[in-house]
Amino acid sequence: MTGPTSPRGHLAPAHRVASARKPLTSATAPSKSDRRGVQSAMDEAARRLRDIAARADKLGVRAADVASLRSAGRLLGLARREGREGRAGRAGRGLAALAGGVLCVTALLACQLELHSRRGFSRAWLTWHRLRLHDHMCTIDLPDYLVSFFRPPEACSMCRDVSQVDKISNISPQVFEKEYAYTGRPVVVTDAMSNWTAQQVFSFQFFKDVYKDHWQKQLGCQFFPYRTEFRNLYEVFNMSIERAFMHDGTKPWYIGWSNCDDQVARILRRHYDRPYFLPDTAENKKVDWIFMGSRGYGAQMHVDSVDLPSWQAQLKGRKKWILEPPPECYYDCQCLEVVVEPGEIIALDTNRWYHQTLIVSEEMSITIGAEYD
Ligand SMILES: O=C(O)CCC(=O)C(=O)O
């Protein structure tokens, strides 16, 4: 009978199995059929090993001695390594598939939401912040950093030769169209409200009365509190009379809003008209913008995102406008300043010029304006 060396002969096929597995540890990944072949050879080797162990037991050889044989140890080591590699490989492949899946779903979602486009990104941003753009006739206010971020760069021809804000009168719509309406050149027209009654009629008390039964409709519309604590028109029209009329010792205030109420719009428009100098083809937009407040206050420097240029009529008080060219034109263009007096109308593309305002009169400033196309 053979001694302890005899099992070597039985293990010989296992050497072949071991060498057949070699490629598994190399850089090339095994094919499916390779793996199936290796697995069945391993099963066969394990079966034979069990036979050997049983026969060794009968011959009085301890199982530990059989396992200490080099070839048996290699076979067992191989089996353990195979198990480890198999598990690690499966886990790695699983993780890679998961990461790939997450990446694909994220990319699909981004495409679906059009996050790569300015429009889609803005829509997603607004939804995220629960702001609904088209709920009302008015639009909502984007934070300044987003407005500036999405603003398309300007061709500096809009400001290159502009060294002052012209004050003009008796201008025909044709000349206004050619020189100012869409060129980006700001202008003040001094004789544009001679047949309006707004200058005499509009006041803090007039707006308070007009909005008495209408302020709820304004809640979804644009309201700029500027440096005040007011959250809406209701709060504005309920401030103390002393503060409203800027008595000594009261806190200054300045606010702006766009009118969203058709009935109020009809009342307002009894007192003003489309400015005579607008080009014949230009439409005066439906939404009125009203700004009102006291000396020393105004709007901080910003640029708008309202599509169209605007006009603004200074009904009462005096307001200084400080205009800055867009940053890409700083080296080509100048900053401008103009004080708009009562009875004057400023026409300005607030989407192109950065602008800041400051009330410079003791009298309350009241303006009304709109966009034109
Ligand atoms: O009239 C004002 O004080 C500010 C106006 C303004 O910022 C605008 O029309 O965009």
The ligand as a Gaussian input file, in Angstrom:
#p B3LYP/6-31G(d) Opt

LIG

0 1
 O      -37.696000     104.007000      -9.384000
 C      -36.930000     103.438000      -8.627000
 O      -36.604000     103.927000      -7.554000
 C      -36.372000     102.110000      -8.975000
 C      -36.800000     101.665000     -10.301000
 C      -36.163000     100.413000     -10.698000
 O      -35.269000      99.925000     -10.069000
 C      -36.591000      99.761000     -11.900000
 O      -37.496000     100.251000     -12.578000
 O      -36.018000      98.718000     -12.196000

